Amino acid sequence: MDSRLTLVVGATTNPSRYAFSAAQLFLEKNLEFIPIGIKKGELFGKEILDLNARPDLKNVHTITLYIGPANQTEWIDYLIGLHPKRIIFNPGTENPEFFKKASEAGIEVLTACNLVMLSTGQF
């Protein structure tokens, strides 16, 4: 299993959502991920962690965002505080304030589609 732990922010059990599709691809590609969001449930055998609880997670390599800018503000400091190496802003999640804070914290910021990255081996 790849050791680059990815946090899927905005995880959901709804199969019509991109966060669900991303988690499914992580599973298929045997990549380690943790689903986290405000919706409760289980995703491919993993409990969706409660974002409101701001769990203390270690060794997060990548954060991939599936929540829009209007819903990010209260989570920015928490997510930066996890000290990931990079944050992937998927289409519709772009946020200049978050970009700036993450970059200033030394985190690589990517505006990209995680589904495309996983499908084409660019992850």
KELUMFI-605101 format. One record per residue: x negated, y negated, z negated of N, C-alpha, C in turn; residue in three letters; residue number from 1. Coordinates in Angstrom, 3 decimals. Atoms other than C-alpha are relative to their C-alpha. Layout:
REM residues N
       nc1       nc2       nc3      cac1      cac2      cac3       cc1       cc2       cc3  type  seq
         X         Y         Z         X         Y         Z         X         Y         Z   ALA  NUM
...
REM end
This chain:
REM residues 123
       nc1       nc2       nc3      cac1      cac2      cac3       cc1       cc2       cc3  type  seq
    -0.842     1.190     0.000     0.000     0.000     0.000    -0.880    -1.243     0.000   MET    1
     0.708     1.273    -0.065    -1.204    -3.503     0.836     0.085    -0.676    -1.361   ASP    2
     0.035     0.587     1.340    -2.242    -5.336    -2.342     0.403    -1.469    -0.025   SER    3
    -0.416     1.404    -0.028    -1.043    -8.766    -1.206     1.465    -0.106    -0.413   ARG    4
    -1.351     0.074     0.541     2.000    -9.112    -3.439     0.717    -1.242     0.521   LEU    5
    -0.805     1.093    -0.535     4.709   -11.243    -1.840     1.278    -0.151    -0.802   THR    6
    -1.228     0.334     0.692     7.525   -12.958    -3.671     1.009    -0.487     1.042   LEU    7
    -1.058     0.371    -0.945    10.707   -13.108    -1.561     1.007    -0.850    -0.773   VAL    8
    -0.826     0.940     0.756    12.454   -16.215    -2.910     1.299    -0.269     0.761   VAL    9
    -1.309     0.105    -0.637    16.171   -16.281    -2.188     0.506     1.371     0.405   GLY   10
    -0.371    -1.383    -0.311    16.493   -12.498    -2.108     1.496     0.216    -0.222   ALA   11
    -1.429    -0.287     0.052    19.978   -11.139    -1.561     0.261     1.422     0.482   THR   12
    -0.405    -1.328    -0.478    21.766    -7.854    -1.027     0.857    -0.104     1.259   THR   13
    -0.817     0.227    -1.192    23.651    -9.390     1.924    -0.816     0.314     1.255   ASN   14
     0.800    -0.403    -1.160    22.364    -7.587     5.060     0.025    -0.974     1.172   PRO   15
    -0.033     0.975    -1.092    23.297   -10.528     7.291    -0.957    -1.176    -0.235   SER   16
     0.918     1.095     0.335    20.730   -12.810     5.590    -1.439     0.367     0.374   ARG   17
     1.390    -0.223    -0.400    17.130   -13.235     6.757    -0.866     0.508    -1.156   TYR   18
     0.771    -0.477     1.153    15.790   -12.666     3.230     0.143     1.517    -0.148   ALA   19
    -0.237    -1.437     0.034    17.350    -9.188     3.331    -0.841     0.685     1.075   PHE   20
     0.775    -0.580    -1.113    15.761    -8.480     6.729    -1.497    -0.010    -0.294   SER   21
     1.432     0.079     0.344    12.364    -9.643     5.472    -0.362     1.082    -1.011   ALA   22
     0.267    -1.036     1.006    12.560    -7.367     2.426    -0.021     1.384     0.648   ALA   23
    -0.047    -1.281    -0.696    13.495    -4.481     4.704    -1.292     0.235     0.787   GLN   24
     1.257    -0.133    -0.745    10.429    -5.157     6.891    -1.190     0.224    -0.931   LEU   25
     1.078    -0.243     0.979     8.160    -5.365     3.835     0.002     1.475    -0.394   PHE   26
    -0.130    -1.397     0.379     9.480    -1.960     2.802    -0.496     0.912     1.119   LEU   27
     0.387    -0.833    -1.139     9.054    -0.458     6.300    -1.500    -0.038     0.257   GLU   28
     1.430     0.149    -0.256     5.505    -1.786     6.551    -0.848     0.325    -1.228   LYS   29
     0.684    -0.410     1.218     4.651    -0.558     3.054    -0.786    -1.153    -0.631   ASN   30
     0.604     1.183     0.603     3.876    -4.083     1.813     0.689    -0.276    -1.334   LEU   31
    -0.536     0.213     1.336     4.311    -4.882    -1.862     0.743    -1.338    -0.078   GLU   32
    -0.777     1.225     0.143     7.070    -7.408    -2.589     0.857     0.058    -1.253   PHE   33
    -0.918     0.144     1.125     9.198    -8.683    -5.434     1.134    -0.898     0.471   ILE   34
    -1.130     0.857    -0.343    12.706    -9.959    -4.673     0.389    -0.854    -1.209   PRO   35
    -0.405     0.907     1.069    13.753   -13.002    -6.711     1.027    -0.972     0.561   ILE   36
    -1.041     0.916    -0.462    16.814   -15.195    -6.484     1.006    -0.271    -1.097   GLY   37
    -1.051     0.285     0.981    19.949   -16.410    -8.186     1.126     1.023     0.080   ILE   38
    -0.996    -1.059    -0.148    22.036   -13.489    -6.932    -0.517     1.270    -0.678   LYS   39
     0.383    -1.248     0.661    21.996   -10.312    -8.987     0.164     1.166     0.970   LYS   40
    -0.155    -1.196    -0.809    21.586    -6.890    -7.488    -1.315     0.730     0.148   GLY   41
     1.163    -0.831    -0.270    19.172    -4.299    -6.249    -0.241    -0.002     1.497   GLU   42
     0.377     0.078    -1.403    17.297    -4.505    -2.983    -1.055     1.064     0.281   LEU   43
     0.908    -1.096    -0.355    15.722    -1.309    -1.644    -0.694     0.576    -1.231   PHE   44
     0.524    -0.604     1.215    15.300     0.107    -5.128    -0.689    -0.955    -0.950   GLY   45
     0.634     0.999     0.864    13.968    -3.131    -6.610     1.072    -0.958    -0.517   LYS   46
    -0.937     0.963     0.570    15.974    -5.283    -9.007    -0.379    -1.403     0.464   GLU   47
     0.250     1.399    -0.345    16.340    -8.871    -7.810    -0.201    -0.749    -1.310   ILE   48
     0.298     0.737     1.219    14.630   -10.882   -10.534     0.770    -1.313    -0.010   LEU   49
    -0.773     1.222     0.169    16.530   -13.863   -11.913    -0.918    -1.220     0.079   ASP   50
     0.806     1.203    -0.189    14.947   -17.053   -10.586     0.215    -0.986    -1.141   LEU   51
    -0.294     0.904     1.112    16.680   -19.003   -13.373    -0.841     0.305    -1.236   ASN   52
     0.803    -0.407     1.158    14.633   -17.041   -15.936    -1.481    -0.343     0.177   ALA   53
     1.395     0.349    -0.315    11.385   -18.121   -14.229    -0.969     1.051    -0.579   ARG   54
     0.844    -1.067     0.547     9.690   -14.762   -14.864    -1.486    -0.294     0.187   PRO   55
     1.452     0.187    -0.032     5.972   -14.806   -15.606    -0.599     1.101     0.871   ASP   56
     0.523    -0.974    -0.949     4.577   -13.055   -12.546    -1.483    -0.256     0.238   LEU   57
     1.454     0.092    -0.192     0.906   -12.343   -11.968    -0.377     0.517     1.385   LYS   58
     0.599    -0.483    -1.248    -1.200   -11.819    -8.854     0.899    -0.142     1.228   ASN   59
    -0.833     0.268    -1.175     1.297   -13.319    -6.404    -0.913    -0.571     1.083   VAL   60
     0.825     0.468    -1.107    -0.531   -13.675    -3.091     0.776    -0.975     0.882   HIS   61
    -0.806     0.784    -0.932     2.286   -15.057    -0.938     1.398    -0.201    -0.560   THR   62
    -1.405     0.282     0.262     5.599   -16.747    -1.559     0.630    -0.267     1.354   ILE   63
    -0.732     0.268    -1.232     8.048   -16.596     1.328     1.373    -0.520    -0.394   THR   64
    -1.206     0.698     0.419    10.946   -19.013     0.997     1.188     0.246     0.921   LEU   65
    -1.263    -0.138    -0.707    14.523   -18.331     1.999     1.083    -0.821    -0.688   TYR   66
    -0.963     0.949     0.558    16.174   -21.219     0.129    -0.284    -1.367     0.614   ILE   67
     0.145     1.281    -0.667    16.788   -24.570     1.758    -0.533    -1.087    -0.914   GLY   68
     0.586     1.103     0.756    15.173   -27.845     0.680     0.921    -0.565    -1.083   PRO   69
    -0.937     0.553     0.976    18.323   -29.021    -1.124     0.055     0.835    -1.278   ALA   70
    -0.038    -0.891     1.166    18.018   -26.036    -3.484    -1.391     0.344    -0.539   ASN   71
     1.366    -0.332     0.409    14.225   -26.030    -3.959    -0.524    -0.821    -1.172   GLN   72
     0.609     0.952     0.922    13.580   -29.025    -6.217    -0.275     0.571    -1.384   THR   73
     0.196    -0.497     1.356    14.092   -27.289    -9.550    -0.988     1.162    -0.099   GLU   74
     0.891    -1.167     0.016    11.822   -24.389    -8.535    -1.427    -0.330     0.438   TRP   75
     1.308     0.337    -0.568     8.860   -26.244    -6.989    -1.128     0.201    -1.008   ILE   76
     1.084    -0.103     0.985     6.755   -26.542   -10.149    -0.202     1.440    -0.472   ASP   77
     0.104    -1.411     0.397     7.541   -22.971   -11.210    -0.748     0.810     1.050   TYR   78
     0.625    -0.793    -1.069     6.565   -21.508    -7.828    -1.470    -0.375     0.183   LEU   79
     1.408     0.418    -0.088     3.362   -23.569    -7.611    -0.777     0.540    -1.192   ILE   80
     0.636    -0.502     1.219     2.590   -22.498   -11.182    -0.320     1.486     0.025   GLY   81
     0.344    -1.421    -0.150     2.473   -18.865   -10.035    -1.345     0.169     0.706   LEU   82
     1.318     0.044    -0.648    -0.737   -19.837    -8.188    -0.147     0.957     1.184   HIS   83
     0.157    -0.849    -1.187    -0.072   -18.089    -4.894    -1.111    -0.535     0.899   PRO   84
     1.001     0.440    -0.978    -2.673   -18.228    -2.140     0.679    -0.763     1.141   LYS   85
    -0.716     0.683    -1.073    -0.018   -19.288     0.390     1.502     0.029    -0.244   ARG   86
    -1.457     0.066     0.013     3.602   -20.311     0.758     0.450    -0.091     1.451   ILE   87
    -0.553     0.001    -1.352     5.517   -19.515     3.936     1.376    -0.655    -0.063   ILE   88
    -1.276     0.691    -0.120     8.298   -21.971     4.712     0.670     0.503     1.276   PHE   89
    -0.730    -0.553    -1.131    10.682   -20.060     6.948     0.888    -1.085     0.613   ASN   90
    -0.854     1.005    -0.642    12.861   -21.953     9.453     1.178    -0.412    -0.893   PRO   91
    -1.069     0.538     0.828    15.284   -24.197     7.587    -0.399    -0.250    -1.439   GLY   92
     0.446     0.204     1.386    13.212   -24.277     4.378    -1.080    -1.079    -0.108   THR   93
     1.068     0.993    -0.021    10.727   -26.968     5.401     0.320    -1.146    -0.956   GLU   94
    -0.202     1.017     1.026    10.234   -29.541     2.644    -1.306    -0.773    -0.199   ASN   95
     1.241     0.773     0.093     7.570   -32.316     2.897    -0.501    -0.208    -1.433   PRO   96
     0.413     0.187     1.395     7.563   -32.917    -0.888    -0.672     1.272    -0.531   GLU   97
     0.528    -1.290     0.439     6.979   -29.212    -1.584    -1.335     0.274     0.713   PHE   98
     1.250    -0.171    -0.766     4.333   -29.042     1.209    -1.131    -0.734    -0.698   PHE   99
     1.029     0.872     0.573     2.428   -31.926    -0.369    -0.468     0.527    -1.355   LYS  100
     0.358    -0.502     1.329     2.542   -30.586    -3.940    -0.786     1.310     0.088   LYS  101
     0.683    -1.283    -0.149     1.504   -27.096    -2.825    -1.413    -0.205     0.553   ALA  102
     1.317     0.275    -0.596    -1.339   -28.409    -0.657    -0.942    -0.617    -1.019   SER  103
     0.818     0.639     1.034    -2.588   -30.612    -3.484    -0.449     0.996    -1.064   GLU  104
     0.356    -1.051     0.963    -2.630   -27.490    -5.689    -0.933     1.045     0.620   ALA  105
     0.925    -0.918    -0.654    -4.899   -25.760    -3.163     0.655     1.217     0.617   GLY  106
    -0.747    -1.118    -0.569    -2.202   -23.500    -1.755     0.143    -0.219     1.503   ILE  107
    -0.208     0.068    -1.451    -2.123   -22.745     1.968     1.498    -0.081     0.271   GLU  108
    -1.403     0.198    -0.346     1.167   -23.959     3.437     0.191     0.348     1.472   VAL  109
    -0.299    -0.391    -1.371     2.603   -22.331     6.553     1.464    -0.276     0.306   LEU  110
    -1.360     0.105    -0.519     5.673   -23.307     8.517     0.082     1.082     1.066   THR  111
    -0.006    -1.166    -0.883     6.434   -19.980    10.128     1.214     0.864    -0.321   ALA  112
    -1.064    -0.965     0.223     8.942   -17.194    10.435    -0.629     1.307    -0.472   CYS  113
     0.567    -1.214     0.576     8.039   -14.334     8.145     0.381     1.239     0.807   ASN  114
    -0.437    -1.149    -0.802    10.068   -11.911    10.304    -0.877     0.155     1.245   LEU  115
     0.869    -0.047    -1.179     8.003   -12.811    13.377    -1.405     0.414    -0.439   VAL  116
     1.345    -0.344     0.475     4.755   -12.645    11.384    -0.116     1.502    -0.291   MET  117
     0.017    -1.430     0.325     5.616    -9.152    10.104     0.127     0.859     1.244   LEU  118
    -0.237    -0.778    -1.217     6.821    -7.927    13.494    -1.176     0.010     0.962   SER  119
     1.115     0.128    -0.949     3.721    -9.105    15.353    -1.359     0.222    -0.646   THR  120
     1.274    -0.274     0.654     1.057    -8.184    12.798    -0.764    -1.232    -0.421   GLY  121
     0.665     1.234     0.401     0.294   -11.798    11.864     0.094    -0.276    -1.494   GLN  122
    -0.204     0.232     1.421     1.245   -11.418     8.221    -1.311     0.131    -0.743   PHE  123
REM end
